[in-house]
Amino acid sequence: MKKLFIQEVAPRDGFQNEARFIETDDKIAFIDQLSQCGYAKIEVTSFTSPKAIPALKDAEAVMHRIRRNPDVVYTVLVPNLRGAERAMSCGVDEVNLVMSVSETHNLSNLRMSHERSFEQLAAVIGEVKNTSTAINVSLSTVFGCPMQGDVAQEDVLAWVDRFAQLGVDGVTLCDTTGMAYPTQAGSLFAAVLARFPNLDVTAHFHNTRGMALANTVTALQAGVVRFDSALGGLGGCPYAPGASGNVTTEDMVHMLELMGYDTGVNLEGILAISRSLVPLIGHDVNSQTLAAGTRMALHPVPDYVRQLQQTP
C-alpha cells in the first residue's frame, strides 16, 4: 500500500477567506483536533500584516498555544523578512513562500513584479536556509491565470529551477484559480518530478470547475505523493469569480483510501471535525462525503422490503 502525505490548509488558506472572524481559542481547538488525525502537515496561519489579512491577526498567539504533535509538520505562510522573523520566533517547522508564475496575477495579488517577488523571497531563503526550519515555495497559477490565460510549462519549470538553486526543500504547484485539467496536471507534475527529483513536490488543487479529484488522480499517476487539501473545501481566490475553494480533504481521503492508498488520515475523525465547521464559520461546507456518508455507510432495509424478502 503506497504511503501518501496529506497536508491540511484550512486553518490558513481556509480561514483567511471567511467573512466571519474565527476566534483565537476556536482556531487553536480546531488545529489541536486536526493534530490528532494523522496529517503529515498542517498549515497553521500566515505571518502577513494584520492589516492585509485581519482574519489571521492572531498568528503568534495561535502558534504559541497549539499543542504540537511531533509527527506533524507545522507550516506557516511568510511573505517577507519581517514575516519570517515573526514566524521563526514561534519555532515553526517550515515557512511557506508564495509567488505567482503569472506576472499579471502576481501584480494583482502581491502588488509587485516577478523579479521583485523573487528578490524578496530570496532574502527570506537566505535568512532561513541555515536553520532547522524547512523552506517550501508555493507557485501560484501554474495551470492558468484568469486574466492572462494559459501559463507555459517551461515558465513553471524555470521558476522551480530558480528556487531550487537557492536550496529550498520543496515546491507546491498551485491550481490557484481552478483552471487545471487532468492531462495538463499529469504532464506538469511528471516534468517537475523528473527534473527535480530532490525536491518535495506537492499538488494543490482547487475545485472551482469540479475537476480537483480527477486532477488528484492524474497527479498520483505522475508520481506525486504530497497533497494539500482543506477540510470542508474551504478557501478560494478573490481573482477567480465563482471559485468554490480547495479540494475537500474528506472527499479526497475517502477516494484515495478506496483506491488502496495509505493516507494516514483518520477519515471518521476528520468528518466529525468537518461537521463542527458549520457553526464555526456560519455556512455550509462543500463536502460530498459529509453530506452523503462514506461509500459503505449502508442504510437500513425498509420494513416493506423485509416483508417481501420473507414472502415465499
LUMTORVEX-294573 format. One line per 2 residues: their letters; for each residue z, x negated, y of N, C-alpha, C. Coordinates in Angstrom, 2 decimals. Each point is the difference from the previous one (the first is absolute). Layout:
<sites>
a	Z/X/Y/Z/X/Y/Z/X/Y; ...
</sites>
This chain:
<sites>
mk	0.00/-0.85/-1.20/0.00/0.85/1.20/0.00/-0.88/1.25; -1.01/0.15/0.84/-0.14/-0.86/1.18/1.01/0.38/1.07
kl	0.67/-1.03/0.56/1.00/0.21/1.03/-0.65/0.08/1.38; 0.37/1.04/0.75/-0.46/0.17/1.38/1.19/-0.08/0.95
fi	-0.29/-0.23/1.27/1.03/-0.14/1.01/-0.23/1.06/1.08; 0.91/0.97/0.07/-0.14/1.10/0.95/0.87/-0.29/1.22
qe	-0.60/0.14/1.17/0.64/-0.41/1.25/0.09/1.22/0.94; 1.22/0.46/0.25/0.23/1.24/0.76/0.00/-0.26/1.50
va	-0.85/0.74/0.74/-0.13/-0.22/1.44/0.49/1.18/0.85; 0.54/1.04/-0.63/0.43/1.18/0.77/1.03/-0.30/1.08
pr	1.00/-0.87/-0.23/1.00/-0.23/1.05/-0.57/-0.58/1.29; -1.11/-0.74/-0.10/-0.61/-0.54/1.21/-1.27/0.75/0.37
dg	-1.02/-0.11/-0.83/-1.30/0.61/0.28/0.12/1.51/0.09; 0.87/0.58/-0.82/0.17/1.45/0.01/0.83/0.48/1.17
fq	1.21/-0.51/0.13/0.91/0.51/1.03/-0.48/-0.24/1.42; -0.78/-1.08/0.22/-0.44/-0.26/1.37/-1.01/1.04/0.50
ne	-0.59/0.76/-0.94/-0.97/1.03/0.37/0.60/1.39/0.09; 1.30/0.12/-0.24/0.64/1.31/0.03/0.40/0.39/1.42
ar	-0.22/1.27/0.34/0.38/0.50/1.33/1.51/0.04/0.16; 0.70/0.29/-1.10/1.46/0.08/0.03/0.59/-1.39/-0.24
fi	0.96/-0.40/0.84/0.68/-1.28/-0.22/0.91/0.11/-1.22; -0.17/-0.92/-0.93/0.85/-0.03/-1.19/1.24/-0.83/0.34
et	1.16/0.63/-0.07/1.24/-0.67/0.40/0.24/-1.26/-0.86; 0.67/-0.97/0.61/0.22/-1.28/-0.65/0.70/0.16/-1.35
dd	1.05/0.80/-0.05/0.72/0.20/-1.27/-0.91/0.60/-1.06; -0.89/0.90/0.42/-0.93/0.61/-0.95/-1.03/-1.01/-0.50
ki	-0.46/-0.87/0.89/-0.93/-1.06/-0.43/0.67/-0.90/-1.04; 1.21/-0.39/0.28/0.72/-0.91/-0.91/0.22/0.65/-1.35
af	0.43/1.26/0.00/0.21/0.71/-1.26/-1.29/0.13/-0.79; -1.09/0.26/0.70/-1.32/0.13/-0.63/-0.40/-1.32/-0.66
id	0.12/-1.09/0.73/-0.38/-1.32/-0.53/0.91/-0.40/-1.16; 1.29/0.30/0.11/0.93/-0.32/-1.09/-0.38/0.75/-1.28
ql	-0.46/1.24/0.14/-0.47/0.75/-1.18/-1.26/-0.64/-0.58; -0.93/-0.37/0.87/-1.24/-0.65/-0.47/0.31/-1.30/-0.75
sq	1.01/-0.71/0.47/0.33/-1.30/-0.58/0.42/0.09/-1.47; 0.38/1.19/-0.45/0.44/0.18/-1.38/-1.10/0.56/-0.90
cg	-1.22/0.08/0.50/-1.07/0.68/-0.74/-1.05/-0.92/-0.62; 0.21/-1.31/0.09/-0.90/-0.91/-0.70/-1.18/-0.52/0.80
ya	0.02/0.19/1.32/-1.09/-0.55/0.83/0.04/-1.52/0.00; -1.18/-0.60/0.13/-0.09/-1.45/0.16/0.31/-0.41/1.43
ki	-0.39/0.87/0.95/0.14/-0.33/1.42/0.19/1.29/0.79; 0.80/-0.08/1.06/0.19/1.13/0.92/-0.22/-0.51/1.42
ev	-0.91/0.66/0.72/-0.21/-0.33/1.41/1.02/0.81/0.79; 0.98/-0.70/0.54/1.19/0.65/0.55/-0.21/0.53/1.40
ts	-0.59/-0.82/0.88/-0.07/0.37/1.41/-1.00/-0.90/0.72; -0.03/0.12/1.31/-0.89/-0.81/0.83/0.79/-0.59/1.16
ft	-0.16/-1.29/0.21/0.66/-0.67/1.13/-0.95/-0.07/1.19; -0.57/1.16/0.31/-0.83/0.18/1.17/0.89/0.46/1.15
sp	-0.50/-0.07/1.22/0.78/0.46/1.15/0.42/1.46/-0.21; 1.28/0.31/0.22/0.46/1.39/-0.11/-0.75/0.95/0.94
ka	-0.53/-0.53/1.09/-0.78/0.84/0.91/-1.34/0.38/-0.63; -0.55/-0.91/-0.79/-1.29/0.26/-0.64/0.16/0.95/-1.18
ip	1.05/-0.22/-0.80/0.24/0.84/-1.18/1.47/0.44/0.01; 0.33/1.02/0.79/1.39/0.45/0.09/0.56/0.51/-1.32
al	-0.87/0.43/-0.91/0.47/0.51/-1.29/0.72/-1.07/-0.81; -0.27/-1.29/0.30/0.60/-1.10/-0.75/0.83/-0.90/0.92
kd	0.58/0.59/1.01/0.78/-0.76/0.97/1.29/-0.56/-0.59; 0.38/0.48/-1.19/1.24/-0.42/-0.64/-0.24/-1.04/-1.09
ae	-1.03/-0.82/0.15/-0.41/-0.93/-1.05/1.14/-0.92/-0.45; 0.70/-0.61/0.95/1.09/-0.91/-0.36/1.11/0.72/-0.76
av	0.38/1.16/0.49/1.08/0.75/-0.64/-0.36/0.36/-1.43; -1.23/0.43/-0.20/-0.43/0.38/-1.34/0.00/-1.20/-0.93
mh	-0.60/-1.11/0.44/-0.08/-1.18/-0.86/1.39/-0.54/-0.36; 0.92/0.02/0.95/1.33/-0.55/-0.25/0.83/0.88/-0.93
ri	-0.29/1.30/-0.01/0.90/0.92/-0.70/-0.51/0.49/-1.36; -1.27/-0.20/-0.33/-0.46/0.44/-1.31/0.66/-0.85/-1.09
rr	0.14/0.61/-1.19/0.54/-0.72/-1.16/-1.17/-0.59/-0.77; -0.12/-1.28/0.04/-1.17/-0.65/-0.59/0.12/-0.17/-1.50
np	-1.08/0.30/-0.68/-0.12/-0.23/-1.43/-0.70/-1.35/-0.17; 0.58/-0.94/-0.73/-0.63/-1.33/-0.13/-1.36/0.02/-0.66
dv	-0.34/1.09/-0.67/-1.31/0.10/-0.66/-1.08/0.55/0.93; 0.37/0.34/1.24/-0.94/0.59/0.95/-0.25/-0.97/1.15
vy	-1.26/-0.13/0.40/-0.36/-0.76/1.20/0.05/0.97/1.19; 0.76/-0.36/1.01/0.11/0.82/1.20/-0.85/-0.62/1.11
tv	-1.08/0.69/0.33/-0.96/-0.52/0.96/0.04/0.82/1.29; -0.42/-0.60/1.10/-0.02/0.68/1.30/-1.26/-0.39/0.76
lv	-0.46/0.91/0.84/-1.15/-0.31/0.85/0.47/-0.80/1.21; -0.75/-1.06/0.29/0.32/-0.88/1.13/-1.27/-0.19/0.82
pn	0.01/0.35/1.32/-1.21/-0.11/0.80/-0.18/-1.33/0.73; 1.11/-0.72/0.22/-0.07/-1.20/0.85/1.24/-0.87/-0.25
lr	0.10/-1.09/0.76/1.11/-0.93/-0.20/1.35/0.65/0.27; 0.08/0.82/1.05/1.27/0.67/0.30/0.40/0.90/-1.17
ga	-0.95/0.72/-0.54/0.28/0.84/-1.16/0.43/-0.82/-1.20; -0.63/-1.16/-0.19/0.35/-0.88/-1.10/1.44/-0.50/0.13
er	0.38/-0.35/1.22/1.37/-0.48/0.24/1.02/1.09/-0.34; -0.29/1.23/0.41/0.90/1.11/-0.31/0.08/0.22/-1.50
am	-1.15/-0.05/-0.67/-0.03/0.23/-1.45/0.75/-1.10/-0.75; -0.22/-1.25/0.39/0.64/-1.11/-0.69/1.52/0.04/0.17
sc	0.46/0.52/1.12/1.45/0.11/0.22/0.63/1.01/-0.95; -0.84/0.85/-0.61/0.49/1.01/-0.94/-0.18/-0.44/-1.45
gv	-0.52/-1.20/-0.21/-0.15/-0.52/-1.35/-1.01/0.74/-0.85; -1.13/0.38/0.59/-1.01/0.73/-0.78/-0.61/-0.90/-1.06
de	-0.52/0.62/-1.06/-0.64/-0.78/-1.07/-1.43/-0.37/0.34; -0.65/0.84/0.81/-1.42/-0.21/0.31/-0.31/0.58/1.36
vn	-0.90/-0.65/0.73/-0.56/0.58/1.22/-1.43/0.40/-0.28; -0.39/1.16/0.52/-1.35/0.53/-0.18/-0.68/0.03/1.35
lv	-1.10/-0.72/0.13/-0.73/-0.12/1.26/-1.27/0.85/-0.08; -0.38/0.62/1.11/-1.10/0.96/-0.03/-1.07/-0.34/1.02
ms	-1.27/0.09/-0.44/-1.15/-0.16/0.87/-1.16/0.80/-0.54; -0.80/0.59/0.86/-1.17/0.77/-0.44/-1.22/-0.91/-0.11
vs	-0.76/0.17/-1.07/-1.25/-0.74/-0.14/-1.04/0.54/0.98; 0.06/1.30/0.28/-0.86/0.58/1.03/0.51/-0.39/1.38
et	-0.84/-0.67/0.77/0.38/-0.40/1.35/0.33/1.21/0.86; -0.78/1.07/-0.15/0.23/1.21/0.78/1.35/0.60/-0.31
hn	0.35/0.09/-1.29/1.29/0.57/-0.39/1.13/-0.90/0.46; -0.20/-1.32/-0.07/1.04/-0.92/0.44/0.29/0.17/1.49
ls	-1.05/0.16/0.78/0.17/0.23/1.44/0.70/1.33/0.26; -0.36/1.03/-0.78/0.60/1.32/0.18/1.46/0.02/-0.42
nl	0.29/-0.66/-1.12/1.32/0.09/-0.60/0.97/-1.04/0.55; -0.48/-1.23/0.20/0.87/-1.10/0.41/-0.25/-0.48/1.43
rm	-1.05/0.55/0.63/-0.32/-0.34/1.40/-0.34/-1.47/0.18; -0.59/-0.61/-1.02/-0.41/-1.39/0.13/-1.16/-0.29/-0.94
sh	-0.69/-1.10/0.28/-1.16/-0.40/-0.80/0.46/-0.59/-1.33; -0.98/-0.18/-0.91/0.27/-0.68/-1.26/0.67/-1.35/0.21
er	-0.63/-0.80/0.86/0.47/-1.37/0.17/1.39/-0.05/0.59; 0.29/0.92/0.92/1.36/0.05/0.57/1.00/0.41/-1.08
sf	-0.37/0.97/-0.83/0.88/0.41/-1.10/0.24/-1.16/-0.96; -1.08/-0.69/-0.35/0.14/-1.11/-0.94/0.89/-1.10/0.58
eq	-0.17/-0.29/1.27/0.83/-1.02/0.67/1.47/0.39/-0.05; 0.28/1.27/0.26/1.38/0.49/0.01/0.61/-0.04/-1.39
la	-0.77/0.43/-1.01/0.51/0.02/-1.36/0.12/-1.41/-0.58; -0.91/-0.89/0.40/0.09/-1.40/-0.44/1.31/-0.63/0.47
av	0.43/0.37/1.20/1.27/-0.51/0.53/1.17/0.50/-0.84; -0.06/1.25/-0.42/1.05/0.55/-0.87/0.00/-0.73/-1.34
ig	-1.17/-0.20/-0.58/-0.11/-0.68/-1.29/0.59/-1.41/0.09; -0.33/-0.69/1.10/0.53/-1.35/0.20/1.51/-0.03/0.08
ev	0.58/1.06/0.57/1.46/0.09/0.14/0.68/0.31/-1.32; -0.64/0.81/-0.84/0.64/0.52/-1.21/-0.33/-0.84/-1.24
kn	-1.13/-0.69/0.02/-0.57/-0.63/-1.20/0.97/-0.93/-0.71; 0.83/-0.72/0.72/0.89/-0.98/-0.63/1.38/0.56/-0.31
ts	0.10/1.31/-0.06/1.26/0.65/-0.38/-0.18/0.63/-1.38; 1.04/0.66/-0.48/-0.08/0.68/-1.30/-0.63/1.38/0.11
ta	-0.34/0.42/1.21/-0.58/1.33/0.21/-1.50/-0.03/-0.29; -0.46/0.94/-0.81/-1.42/0.08/-0.35/-0.80/0.60/1.16
in	-1.31/-0.25/0.00/-0.88/0.49/1.06/-1.17/0.75/-0.62; -0.16/1.24/0.42/-1.15/0.82/-0.43/-0.78/0.41/1.23
vs	-1.32/0.04/-0.12/-0.85/0.48/1.09/-0.71/1.26/-0.46; 0.16/1.07/0.78/-0.71/1.26/-0.28/-1.22/0.09/0.90
ls	-1.17/0.01/-0.61/-1.24/0.12/0.75/-0.44/1.46/0.00; -0.01/0.60/1.18/-0.33/1.42/0.14/-1.51/0.21/0.08
tv	-0.41/1.22/-0.26/-1.40/0.47/0.13/-1.00/-0.86/-0.79; 0.42/-0.53/-1.14/-0.93/-0.85/-0.75/-1.11/0.81/-0.67
fg	0.21/1.31/-0.14/-1.00/0.84/-0.65/-0.80/0.84/0.99; 0.28/-0.18/1.29/-0.74/0.75/1.00/0.87/0.35/1.19
cp	-0.64/0.19/1.14/0.67/0.34/1.26/-0.59/1.29/0.53; 0.82/0.96/0.40/-0.54/1.29/0.47/-0.73/-0.10/1.33
mq	0.10/-1.13/0.68/-0.72/-0.20/1.25/-1.20/-0.94/-0.18; 0.15/-0.97/-0.88/-1.03/-1.03/-0.20/-0.91/0.30/-1.18
gd	0.53/0.67/-1.02/-0.76/0.27/-1.21/0.36/-0.97/-1.10; -0.96/-0.37/-0.84/0.25/-0.90/-1.11/0.45/-1.37/0.47
va	0.83/-0.64/-0.82/0.46/-1.37/0.24/-0.57/-0.86/-1.11; -0.66/-1.08/0.36/-0.67/-0.86/-0.99/1.01/-0.71/-0.88
qe	-0.29/-0.04/-1.30/0.88/-0.68/-0.95/0.21/-1.45/0.37; -1.04/-0.67/0.46/0.13/-1.40/0.37/0.95/-0.20/1.17
dv	0.07/0.98/0.91/0.96/-0.09/1.11/1.43/0.05/-0.54; 0.24/0.87/-0.97/1.33/0.10/-0.61/0.36/-1.32/-0.68
la	-0.93/-0.53/-0.79/0.25/-1.25/-0.72/0.27/-1.15/0.97; -0.69/0.00/1.12/0.18/-1.07/1.00/1.40/0.04/0.59
wv	0.51/1.21/0.29/1.35/0.11/0.56/1.06/-0.33/-1.05; -0.21/0.42/-1.24/0.94/-0.38/-1.05/0.06/-1.52/-0.11
dr	-1.15/-0.65/0.07/-0.07/-1.45/-0.11/0.77/-0.68/1.14; -0.15/0.51/1.22/0.70/-0.61/1.14/1.51/0.07/-0.18
fa	0.49/1.14/-0.49/1.45/0.13/-0.20/0.45/-0.80/-1.22; -0.82/-0.04/-1.03/0.36/-0.79/-1.19/0.16/-1.47/0.37
ql	-0.84/-0.49/0.88/0.08/-1.40/0.42/1.29/-0.29/0.78; 0.60/1.03/0.57/1.28/-0.18/0.70/1.19/0.03/-0.96
gv	-0.25/0.31/-1.27/1.07/-0.06/-1.00/0.75/1.28/-0.25; -0.61/1.16/0.27/0.70/1.26/-0.27/0.11/0.21/-1.51
dg	0.94/0.84/-0.41/0.23/0.23/-1.42/-0.84/1.14/-0.55; -0.30/0.97/0.85/-0.74/1.16/-0.49/-0.81/0.67/1.07
vt	-0.91/0.86/-0.42/-0.82/0.76/0.93/-0.12/1.43/-0.54; 0.09/0.96/0.92/-0.18/1.40/-0.35/-1.28/0.49/0.64
lc	-0.87/0.60/-0.80/-1.25/0.56/0.52/0.23/1.49/0.21; -0.09/0.44/1.25/0.44/1.33/0.39/-1.16/0.94/0.31
dt	0.03/1.14/-0.65/-0.95/1.08/0.29/0.62/0.87/1.09; 0.16/-0.58/1.15/0.79/0.56/1.09/-0.38/1.43/0.36
tg	-1.28/0.30/0.00/-0.45/1.31/0.46/-0.65/0.83/-1.12; 0.27/-0.39/-1.24/-0.46/0.80/-1.13/-1.50/0.04/-0.17
ma	-0.69/-1.10/0.28/-1.46/-0.04/-0.11/-0.48/-0.66/-1.29; 0.92/-0.54/-0.80/-0.40/-0.70/-1.23/-0.52/0.97/-1.03
yp	-0.93/-0.48/-0.83/-0.46/0.77/-1.15/0.01/-0.94/-1.21; 0.02/0.54/-1.23/0.32/-0.81/-1.17/-0.84/-1.25/-0.23
tq	-1.31/0.11/0.02/-0.81/-1.19/-0.28/0.19/-1.07/1.07; 0.16/0.43/1.24/0.25/-0.94/1.09/1.34/-0.72/-0.21
ag	1.03/0.77/-0.34/1.33/-0.59/-0.21/-0.03/-1.00/-1.15; -0.64/0.36/-1.10/-0.08/-0.90/-1.14/-0.71/-1.29/0.34
sl	-1.09/0.11/0.75/-0.78/-1.18/0.37/0.80/-0.95/0.89; 0.69/0.55/1.01/0.73/-0.86/0.92/1.18/-0.67/-0.69
fa	0.75/0.75/-0.78/1.15/-0.61/-0.67/-0.43/-1.06/-1.01; -1.08/0.26/-0.71/-0.49/-1.00/-0.95/-0.38/-1.29/0.72
av	-0.63/0.12/1.16/-0.41/-1.18/0.76/1.20/-0.78/0.52; 1.00/0.72/0.53/1.19/-0.67/0.55/0.80/-0.68/-1.11
la	0.19/0.68/-1.12/0.76/-0.59/-1.11/-0.70/-1.23/-0.56; -1.33/0.03/-0.06/-0.75/-1.14/-0.53/0.08/-1.20/0.93
rf	-0.06/0.27/1.31/-0.03/-1.10/0.96/1.38/-0.55/0.34; 1.04/0.83/-0.14/1.35/-0.41/0.40/1.00/0.27/-1.13
pn	-0.14/-0.71/-1.12/0.85/0.27/-1.17/1.48/-0.29/0.21; 0.34/-0.78/1.02/1.40/-0.36/0.23/0.73/0.96/0.95
ld	-0.71/0.99/0.53/0.63/0.97/0.89/0.45/1.23/-0.78; 1.15/0.57/0.39/0.38/1.32/-0.49/-0.81/1.02/0.78
vt	-0.84/0.75/-0.69/-0.91/0.95/0.66/0.49/1.42/-0.26; 0.19/0.76/1.08/0.50/1.37/-0.08/-1.05/0.98/0.48
ah	-0.08/1.15/-0.67/-0.87/1.10/0.43/0.83/1.03/0.74; -0.51/0.42/1.15/0.68/0.98/0.85/-1.00/1.10/0.35
fh	0.08/1.11/-0.72/-0.96/1.09/0.17/0.61/1.19/0.72; -0.83/0.66/0.81/0.37/1.28/0.61/-0.82/1.10/-0.67
nt	0.54/1.21/0.03/-0.64/1.10/-0.72/-0.71/0.97/0.94; -0.48/-0.50/1.10/-0.62/0.83/1.03/-1.11/0.88/-0.55
rg	-0.79/-0.53/-0.89/-1.13/0.75/-0.56/0.15/0.24/-1.51; 1.25/-0.07/-0.47/0.28/0.33/-1.39/-0.44/-1.02/-1.02
ma	-0.23/-1.25/0.41/-0.51/-0.99/-0.95/1.00/-1.11/-0.33; 1.25/0.15/0.41/0.97/-1.08/-0.18/0.23/-0.34/-1.46
la	0.17/0.99/-0.88/0.26/-0.28/-1.41/-1.24/-0.57/-0.68; -1.18/0.49/0.36/-1.23/-0.56/-0.55/-0.16/-1.46/0.43
nt	0.32/-0.29/1.26/-0.06/-1.38/0.49/1.02/-0.88/-0.73; 1.16/0.56/-0.30/1.03/-0.73/-0.73/-0.52/-0.43/-1.37
vt	-0.70/0.88/-0.68/-0.53/-0.31/-1.33/-1.02/-1.13/0.08; -0.89/0.04/0.98/-1.00/-1.07/0.08/0.63/-1.33/0.42
al	1.05/0.06/0.82/0.72/-1.23/0.34/0.68/-0.58/-1.24; 0.57/0.86/-0.82/0.58/-0.44/-1.27/-1.04/-0.70/-0.86
qa	-1.16/0.61/-0.11/-1.08/-0.57/-0.82/-0.47/-1.34/0.53; 0.16/-0.20/1.32/-0.38/-1.28/0.60/1.06/-1.07/-0.22
gv	1.20/0.41/-0.42/1.06/-0.97/-0.27/1.22/0.08/0.90; 0.05/0.97/0.90/1.15/0.16/0.89/1.22/0.47/-0.79
vr	1.17/-0.57/0.30/1.24/0.42/-0.67/1.07/0.44/1.00; -0.29/-0.12/1.30/0.97/0.37/1.04/-0.57/1.14/0.84
fd	0.81/1.05/0.17/-0.46/1.18/0.71/1.06/0.51/0.97; -0.39/0.19/1.26/0.83/0.71/0.96/-0.15/1.50/-0.21
sa	1.05/0.74/0.29/-0.06/1.46/-0.06/1.17/0.55/0.80; -0.06/1.30/0.31/1.07/0.62/0.78/0.47/1.27/-0.69
lg	1.28/0.11/-0.19/0.57/1.20/-0.60/-0.41/1.21/0.84; -0.43/1.06/-0.69/-0.42/1.20/0.70/-1.31/-0.14/0.75
gl	-0.68/-1.15/-0.13/-1.25/-0.21/0.73/0.19/-0.15/1.49; 1.18/-0.46/0.43/0.26/-0.14/1.43/-0.87/-1.09/0.61
gg	-0.10/0.03/1.33/-0.74/-1.02/0.72/-1.32/0.52/0.54; -0.79/-0.92/0.52/-1.28/0.38/0.58/-0.44/-0.99/1.05
cp	-1.01/0.37/0.75/-0.52/-0.86/1.06/-0.45/0.87/1.16; 0.44/-0.31/1.22/-0.38/0.83/1.16/-1.49/-0.04/0.31
ya	-0.72/-0.97/-0.61/-1.44/-0.12/0.27/-0.84/0.60/-1.12; 0.64/0.83/-0.86/-0.72/0.67/-1.08/0.33/1.48/0.05
pg	-0.71/0.78/0.81/0.28/1.43/0.12/-0.01/0.69/-1.35; 1.05/0.79/-0.27/0.09/0.72/-1.26/0.55/-0.82/-1.14
as	0.42/-1.23/0.26/0.51/-0.86/-1.06/1.24/0.63/-0.63; 0.09/-0.12/-1.33/1.11/0.63/-0.72/1.04/-1.01/-0.46
gn	-0.14/-1.25/0.39/1.01/-0.99/-0.33/-0.36/-0.89/-1.17; 1.00/-0.78/-0.43/-0.20/-0.96/-1.08/-0.14/0.69/-1.35
vt	-0.49/-0.75/-0.98/-0.01/0.51/-1.36/1.45/0.33/-0.38; 0.19/1.13/-0.66/1.33/0.50/-0.33/0.58/-0.77/-1.19
te	1.18/-0.58/0.19/0.58/-0.84/-1.04/0.14/0.75/-1.32; 0.59/1.20/0.05/0.27/0.69/-1.27/-1.28/0.40/-0.71
dm	-1.04/0.34/0.75/-1.29/0.32/-0.62/-0.61/-1.24/-0.64; 0.10/-1.13/0.69/-0.58/-1.24/-0.51/0.76/-0.49/-1.23
vh	1.32/0.01/0.07/0.81/-0.45/-1.14/-0.23/0.90/-1.21; -0.06/1.30/0.22/-0.26/0.95/-1.08/-1.33/-0.33/-0.69
ml	-1.05/-0.22/0.80/-1.31/-0.33/-0.56/0.03/-1.33/-0.76; 0.57/-1.02/0.61/-0.01/-1.33/-0.61/0.76/-0.04/-1.32
el	1.11/0.71/-0.06/0.78/-0.02/-1.23/-0.72/0.78/-1.10; -0.70/1.09/0.36/-0.81/0.70/-0.99/-1.11/-0.90/-0.54
mg	-0.47/-0.91/0.83/-1.06/-0.92/-0.41/0.53/-1.19/-0.80; 1.32/-0.07/-0.17/0.58/-1.06/-0.83/0.49/-1.22/0.74
yd	0.07/0.05/1.33/0.51/-1.13/0.78/1.51/0.09/0.17; 0.63/-1.15/0.13/1.43/-0.09/0.27/0.20/-0.19/1.49
tg	0.38/1.07/0.69/0.22/-0.09/1.45/1.41/-0.47/0.34; 0.92/0.14/-0.96/1.39/-0.34/0.26/0.75/1.05/0.78
vn	-0.71/1.04/0.47/0.61/0.99/0.89/0.49/1.21/-0.80; 1.18/0.45/0.34/0.60/1.18/-0.62/-0.62/1.25/0.64
le	-0.94/0.63/-0.71/-0.74/1.12/0.57/0.91/1.18/0.32; 0.89/0.35/-0.89/0.91/1.13/0.27/0.88/-0.31/1.20
gi	0.40/-1.25/0.12/0.83/-0.39/1.14/-0.72/0.15/1.33; -1.26/-0.45/0.07/-0.70/0.09/1.27/-0.43/1.43/0.31
la	-0.21/0.82/-1.04/-0.30/1.41/0.26/1.21/0.69/0.65; 1.18/-0.34/-0.44/1.22/0.57/0.60/0.13/-0.45/1.46
is	-0.29/-1.26/0.27/0.08/-0.50/1.38/-1.08/0.66/0.86; -1.20/0.16/-0.55/-1.09/0.64/0.74/0.38/1.43/0.36
rs	0.67/0.69/-0.92/0.43/1.38/0.25/0.97/0.05/1.19; 0.80/-1.04/0.16/0.98/-0.03/1.09/-0.63/-0.35/1.34
lv	-1.27/-0.44/-0.02/-0.68/-0.36/1.25/-0.26/1.22/0.89; -0.26/1.15/-0.61/-0.41/1.18/0.76/1.03/0.37/1.08
pl	1.27/0.16/-0.33/0.97/0.28/1.08/0.20/-1.16/0.96; -0.27/-1.22/-0.47/0.20/-1.18/0.85/-1.05/-0.08/1.09
ig	-1.27/0.25/-0.35/-1.09/-0.14/0.96/-0.42/1.33/0.63; 0.41/1.11/-0.62/-0.26/1.31/0.59/-1.36/0.60/-0.31
hd	-0.67/-0.49/-1.03/-1.27/0.60/-0.41/-0.28/-0.36/-1.45; -0.98/0.69/-0.60/-0.35/-0.25/-1.39/-0.62/-1.38/-0.16
vn	0.05/-0.51/-1.23/-0.61/-1.29/-0.31/-1.27/0.21/-0.82; -0.85/-1.03/-0.01/-1.28/0.08/-0.71/0.15/-0.57/-1.42
sq	0.77/0.71/-0.82/0.26/-0.48/-1.35/-0.44/1.05/-1.01; -1.08/-0.27/-0.68/-0.48/0.94/-1.00/0.90/0.03/-1.24
tl	0.55/-1.16/-0.35/0.88/-0.06/-1.16/1.30/0.74/0.27; 0.50/-0.10/1.21/1.21/0.74/0.36/-0.25/1.50/-0.04
aa	-1.18/0.42/0.45/-0.32/1.43/0.03/-0.26/0.57/-1.39; -0.72/-0.74/-0.83/-0.43/0.53/-1.29/0.86/-0.46/-1.17
gt	0.79/-1.06/0.20/0.73/-0.59/-1.11/-0.83/-1.05/-0.69; 0.65/-0.80/-0.83/-0.73/-1.00/-0.77/-0.87/0.69/-1.06
rm	-0.94/-0.76/-0.55/-0.96/0.58/-0.93/0.66/0.72/-1.17; 1.10/-0.56/-0.51/0.64/0.59/-1.16/1.24/0.82/0.35
al	0.08/0.45/1.26/1.07/0.94/0.38/-0.45/1.39/-0.43; 0.30/0.34/-1.23/-0.53/1.22/-0.59/0.75/1.25/0.49
hp	-0.67/1.12/-0.04/0.57/1.27/0.45/0.45/0.83/-1.21; 0.99/0.87/0.20/0.45/0.84/-1.12/-1.13/0.91/-0.48
vp	-0.02/0.24/-1.30/-0.98/0.94/-0.57/0.44/1.42/0.37; -0.86/0.82/0.60/0.37/1.38/0.35/0.40/0.81/-1.24
dy	0.89/0.96/0.22/0.49/0.81/-1.12/-1.13/0.72/-0.72; -0.99/0.51/0.78/-1.07/0.74/-0.65/-0.85/-0.89/-0.90
vr	-0.10/-1.28/0.37/-0.74/-0.94/-0.85/0.78/-0.27/-1.28; 1.32/-0.14/0.12/0.82/-0.19/-1.19/-0.15/1.18/-0.97
ql	-0.03/1.19/0.58/-0.17/1.20/-0.83/-1.33/0.00/-0.72; -1.06/-0.43/0.75/-1.32/-0.09/-0.62/-0.03/-1.03/-1.12
qq	0.74/-1.12/0.23/0.03/-1.04/-1.01/0.70/0.47/-1.28; 0.94/0.91/0.18/0.77/0.48/-1.15/-0.67/1.20/-0.70
tp	-1.03/0.54/0.64/-0.68/1.15/-0.59/-0.91/-0.47/-1.13; 0.14/0.60/-1.20/-0.83/-0.43/-1.13/-1.47/0.30/0.22
</sites>
